[in-house]
C-alpha cells in the first residue's frame, strides 16, 4: 500500500511515521480514525511509552 495523502494546507506529500498516522512539515497530521488535525507543541509521537518514576 502506498501513501497517496496530500496535505490540504501546503499540498505536499505526507510522510508515514506509524501505520495509519501521517505527518506533514507544516504541522498537519492525519490519522485514519481521526482525520486531519493540527499538531501542538506538546504532542509527542513515540514508539514506546515510558512511565515517570
N, C-alpha and C positions, 0 to 999 in steps of 0.2 A: 504494500500500500504506500503510495507516495503522498507527500504533503503538498496540497494544492491550495492551502488557505492563503489569502492575500489580506493584508492589514487594511481595514476600512478607513483608517486615518491617513496613512502615508503611502498606501498602495504598494508596499514592498512585501516580499515573500516572508512568511512567518516560519520560525525555526522550532522544531520539536525538542523539548527537554525531557519530557516523560510521555508515556503513551496517553494520548488524549489531552495533553497540555502543550500549547504552542505559545511562543513569545515573539514580540517584535521589538526592534530597537527604540521605538518611540514611546514605549511604556504600556502598550496594549497587549493583553493576553487573551487566549481563547481556550476554554475547556468544553469538552463535548457535552457535559451536563449543564453547565452554567451559561455558555455562550461567551460573548466578548465582554471583557471588563478591564478597567484601568488599574494598573498596579500602584500600590502605595509604597512609600519608602520603608515601612515596617513589614512588608511582605517578604518572607524568605522561603524559597523553594529549595529543599534539601533532600538528599537520598535517604538519610537516616534521621530519626528524631532522637535528640539527646535530652535527657532529663537533668535539670539542675539538682544539685545535692542539697 
